[in-house]
Amino acid sequence: MRIVHAAHYSFVRDGREFYNCEYKLHTGLCQAGHYVYPFSISDRARVNLLRSKRLGGAFANKCLITCCKHVEPDLLLLGHAQAITPQTLQTLRRAHPQMKIALWYVDQVYLLRDYSHLFAKLPLLDAIFVTTGGDLLAQFRRDGCRAAFIPNPADANIERLNIDELREADFDLVFIGSDRLRPERAALLTEIAANAGGLRLGFAGCLGRPGVFGDAKDQMLKRTLLALNLSDRNDVFLYSSDRIVQLAGNGICTLTASASGLQALYEPDKEMVFFDSTSDLVAKARRLAAEPTRARAIGRAGRIKTHACYSGKAVADFICAYVMDDPAWRDFPWASYCGGQ
């Protein structure tokens, strides 16, 4: 197909977050044999004197209409796309009646203020894809708009560290992520630090430590044996930030909350380690730190599963099959969690 992928590529950041989902899906779509034109919503919106995305929203919408006129895509795939209005999608529907329109969204969908913009778009979409299952996925279904779960995509040329093959580590347990305006996360991390005993902890972006991005983030991951996968909430079925593939995809033994239900995607204690409480997390981290060979074996199995099943190409293939109502979408390992289709 010919695809316009309108997402927040944020070229202005000069590769600071090269591991974000839009790049992996773009590559996956190309690997699947499609032509993909990258339309960077945020960069087009910043074309004004103040470099303001908010002030440039109308301009970005106008540019997307022009882009689709030039490319004449079979599929317009939106990524988050908060700035793209329903009115723009209506205009595109009229101008390109054969074009499919779909949207992917990989942030949390349990805070109304964060995703209310999605509901306004649903009547104009053929499909929506979110990294959450269960009832929170079902809320997006409408007549004419189907809703499906997708896993966070990995890319073998981004998650390429193969940390499970390394033999030295400076940290036993690492967490990289912000605790700004996240009091529950800050409290959990503080409790871990207070009870860690002899564990060598590495925190970045939280508990007063500076954040790390780009290759500096990779360099920190290469120095760790275990890593903690935390999201804003850890009790939402199948939801995780893309941290999960940045860790597991790089071959790190990853610890995740059991309440997330992510045991559906990773086999417990073989491909990922699941914990029920802070004390359970610390106890399991201590045991694994004392058994680095076992920790690396879990990291290796998690890496293999991530790239075999949840690659950007696999997710891209699923999205295209689902949007085009190709029954092949049912063959993907996570298809049973789409429900109600």
C-alpha positions in Angstrom: 0.0 0.0 0.0 0.9 3.7 -0.1 0.7 5.0 3.4 0.9 8.4 5.0 2.0 7.9 8.6 1.1 11.1 10.5 2.7 11.0 13.9 5.0 13.0 16.2 8.3 12.1 14.7 9.7 15.3 16.4 12.6 15.7 14.1 13.4 18.8 16.0 14.7 16.6 18.9 17.6 15.4 16.7 17.3 11.7 17.6 17.0 12.2 21.4 14.2 9.6 21.4 15.1 7.6 18.4 13.5 4.5 20.1 9.9 5.8 20.1 7.1 3.8 18.6 6.6 5.9 15.5 10.1 5.1 14.2 9.6 1.4 14.8 6.2 1.3 13.1 7.5 3.3 10.2 10.3 0.8 9.7 8.0 -2.1 10.2 5.6 -0.8 7.5 8.5 -0.5 5.1 9.7 -4.0 5.9 6.2 -5.2 5.1 6.6 -3.8 1.6 4.6 -0.6 1.8 5.6 2.9 0.8 5.4 5.1 3.9 5.5 8.9 3.8 6.4 10.3 7.2 4.3 13.3 8.1 5.6 14.9 11.4 2.6 16.5 13.0 4.6 18.3 15.7 7.2 19.6 13.4 4.7 21.0 10.9 2.8 22.7 13.8 6.0 24.4 14.9 6.4 26.3 11.7 5.6 29.7 13.3 7.6 32.5 14.8 7.2 31.2 18.4 7.8 27.5 17.4 4.6 26.7 19.2 2.8 23.5 18.5 -0.4 24.9 20.0 -0.4 28.0 17.8 0.5 25.9 14.7 -2.2 23.3 15.0 -4.3 24.8 12.2 -1.3 24.9 9.9 -0.4 21.2 10.6 -4.0 20.2 9.7 -3.9 22.2 6.5 -0.5 20.6 5.6 -1.9 17.1 6.2 -4.7 17.7 3.8 -2.2 18.9 1.2 0.0 15.9 1.9 -2.8 13.4 1.3 -3.7 15.2 -1.9 -0.1 14.8 -3.2 0.5 11.2 -2.0 -3.1 9.8 -2.5 -2.5 7.1 0.1 -4.4 3.9 0.5 -4.1 4.3 4.3 -3.7 7.3 6.5 -2.2 6.0 9.7 -2.3 8.5 12.6 -0.1 8.1 15.7 -1.6 9.8 18.7 -2.4 12.9 16.5 -4.0 15.0 19.2 -3.6 18.1 17.0 -5.4 16.6 14.0 -9.1 17.6 14.2 -12.2 15.7 13.3 -13.0 18.4 10.8 -9.7 17.6 9.0 -10.6 13.9 8.9 -14.0 14.8 7.5 -12.4 16.8 4.7 -10.0 13.9 4.0 -13.0 11.4 3.9 -14.7 13.5 1.3 -11.6 14.0 -0.8 -10.4 10.4 -0.6 -13.4 8.1 -0.2 -11.4 4.9 -0.8 -8.7 5.8 1.7 -8.8 3.9 5.1 -8.0 5.9 8.2 -6.7 4.3 11.4 -5.1 5.6 14.6 -2.6 4.0 17.0 -2.2 5.1 20.6 0.4 3.8 23.0 -0.2 5.9 26.1 -2.6 5.2 29.0 -6.3 5.3 28.2 -7.7 5.4 31.7 -7.5 9.2 32.3 -10.3 11.0 30.5 -8.4 14.3 30.2 -5.6 12.5 28.4 -7.5 10.8 25.7 -10.9 12.5 25.3 -9.7 13.7 21.9 -9.8 10.1 20.6 -13.6 9.8 21.1 -14.2 12.7 18.8 -12.3 10.9 16.0 -13.9 7.5 16.4 -16.8 8.1 14.0 -14.2 9.0 11.3 -11.9 6.1 11.8 -11.9 2.6 10.3 -9.9 1.2 13.2 -8.1 2.3 16.4 -5.2 0.4 18.0 -4.3 0.8 21.6 -1.7 -1.0 23.9 -4.5 -1.8 26.4 -6.9 -4.8 26.5 -10.2 -5.6 28.3 -12.9 -3.1 29.0 -10.7 -0.1 28.4 -10.2 -1.4 24.8 -13.9 -2.1 24.4 -14.8 1.6 25.1 -13.4 2.6 21.7 -15.6 0.4 19.6 -18.2 2.2 17.4 -20.2 1.3 14.4 -17.8 1.5 11.5 -14.7 1.8 13.8 -13.2 -1.4 15.1 -10.8 -1.5 18.1 -7.8 -3.8 18.6 -5.0 -4.4 21.1 -1.5 -4.1 19.9 1.7 -4.8 21.8 4.5 -2.1 22.0 6.7 -2.8 18.9 10.4 -3.6 19.0 13.0 -3.1 16.4 16.1 -5.3 16.1 18.2 -2.3 15.0 17.1 -0.2 18.0 16.8 -2.9 20.7 20.1 -4.4 19.6 22.2 -4.5 22.8 21.9 -8.2 23.6 22.7 -7.5 27.2 22.0 -11.1 28.1 25.4 -11.9 26.4 27.4 -9.6 28.6 29.1 -10.8 31.8 29.7 -7.7 33.9 27.2 -5.3 35.5 27.6 -2.2 37.6 23.9 -2.3 38.7 21.8 -5.1 40.0 18.5 -3.3 39.4 17.8 -0.2 37.2 14.8 2.0 36.7 14.9 4.7 34.0 11.8 7.0 34.0 10.4 10.1 35.5 8.6 10.4 38.8 7.5 14.0 38.2 3.9 14.4 39.1 3.8 10.7 39.9 3.7 10.4 43.7 2.8 6.7 43.7 5.8 5.9 41.5 8.1 8.1 43.7 6.8 6.3 46.8 7.3 2.9 45.3 10.9 3.7 44.3 11.6 5.2 47.6 10.4 2.0 49.3 12.6 -0.1 47.0 15.6 2.0 47.8 14.9 1.7 51.6 14.6 -2.0 51.5 17.1 -2.9 48.8 19.8 -4.0 51.2 22.9 -4.9 49.2 21.3 -4.5 45.8 23.2 -2.0 43.6 20.5 0.3 42.4 20.5 2.6 39.4 17.9 5.3 39.0 17.6 7.9 36.3 15.0 10.6 35.9 13.6 9.9 39.4 14.4 10.4 43.1 16.4 13.5 42.2 18.6 11.8 39.6 18.9 13.4 36.1 17.3 11.6 33.2 19.1 9.8 30.4 18.1 9.7 26.7 19.5 8.5 23.4 22.7 6.5 23.5 23.3 7.5 27.1 20.3 5.5 28.0 21.6 2.5 26.1 25.0 2.8 27.9 23.3 2.7 31.3 21.2 -0.3 30.3 24.3 -2.2 29.2 25.6 -1.9 32.8 22.7 -3.6 34.5 21.6 -7.1 35.2 17.9 -6.5 36.1 15.5 -3.7 35.1 12.2 -2.6 36.5 9.2 -2.0 34.1 6.8 0.5 35.7 4.0 2.3 34.0 1.8 5.1 35.4 -0.5 2.4 36.5 0.5 -1.2 36.8 -2.9 -2.9 37.2 -4.4 -2.2 33.7 -4.8 -5.3 31.6 -2.0 -5.7 29.0 -0.9 -2.1 29.4 2.7 -1.1 29.6 4.7 1.9 28.4 7.1 1.0 25.6 9.7 0.7 28.3 8.8 -3.1 28.3 10.3 -3.6 24.8 13.2 -1.2 25.5 14.2 -3.6 28.3 13.1 -7.1 27.2 14.0 -6.4 23.6 17.6 -5.6 24.7 17.9 -8.8 26.6 17.6 -7.5 30.2 15.8 -9.6 32.7 12.7 -7.5 33.2 10.6 -7.3 36.4 6.9 -6.3 35.9 3.9 -6.1 38.1 1.7 -9.2 38.1 -1.5 -7.1 38.1 -0.7 -5.9 34.6 -1.8 -9.3 33.1 1.3 -9.2 30.9 1.8 -12.9 31.7 -0.4 -13.2 28.6 2.5 -12.0 26.4 5.5 -13.3 28.4 5.9 -16.6 30.2 6.5 -15.9 33.9 9.9 -16.8 35.3 11.1 -17.9 31.9 10.7 -14.8 29.7 9.9 -12.1 32.3 9.7 -12.0 36.1 6.4 -10.8 37.7 6.0 -9.5 41.2 3.0 -9.0 43.5 4.3 -6.4 45.9 7.3 -4.3 46.7 8.6 -6.9 49.1 8.1 -9.6 46.5 10.0 -7.4 44.0 12.9 -6.8 46.3 13.1 -10.5 47.2 13.1 -11.7 43.6 15.6 -9.1 42.6 18.0 -10.2 45.4 17.6 -13.9 44.3 18.3 -13.0 40.7 21.3 -10.8 41.6 22.7 -13.8 43.3 22.1 -16.0 40.3 23.2 -13.9 37.3 23.3 -16.9 35.0 19.6 -17.5 35.5 18.8 -13.7 35.2 20.6 -13.6 31.9 18.8 -16.7 30.7 15.5 -15.0 31.4 16.7 -11.9 29.7 17.7 -13.9 26.6 14.3 -15.7 26.4 12.5 -12.4 26.8 14.6 -10.9 24.0 13.9 -13.8 21.7 10.2 -13.6 22.4 10.1 -9.8 21.9 11.7 -9.9 18.5 10.0 -13.0 17.3 6.5 -12.0 18.2 6.3 -8.2 18.8 8.5 -6.6 16.2 7.6 -3.5 14.4 7.0 -5.5 11.2 4.7 -7.9 13.1 2.6 -5.0 14.6 2.6 -3.2 11.2 1.4 -6.4 9.4 -1.3 -6.8 12.0 -2.5 -3.2 11.7 -2.7 -3.4 7.9 -4.5 -6.8 7.9 -6.9 -5.6 10.5 -7.7 -2.3 8.8 -8.3 -4.1 5.5 -10.4 -6.8 7.1 -7.9 -9.5 6.1 -8.6 -12.5 8.3 -4.9 -13.0 8.6 -5.0 -10.7 11.6 -6.4 -13.6 13.6 -3.2 -15.5 13.3 -1.1 -13.0 15.4 -0.2 -14.2 18.9 -2.1 -11.4 20.6 -5.3 -11.5 18.4 -7.3 -13.3 21.0 -7.1 -10.2 23.3 -8.8 -8.0 20.7 -12.2 -9.4 21.7 -15.6 -8.7 20.4 -14.7 -8.7 16.7 
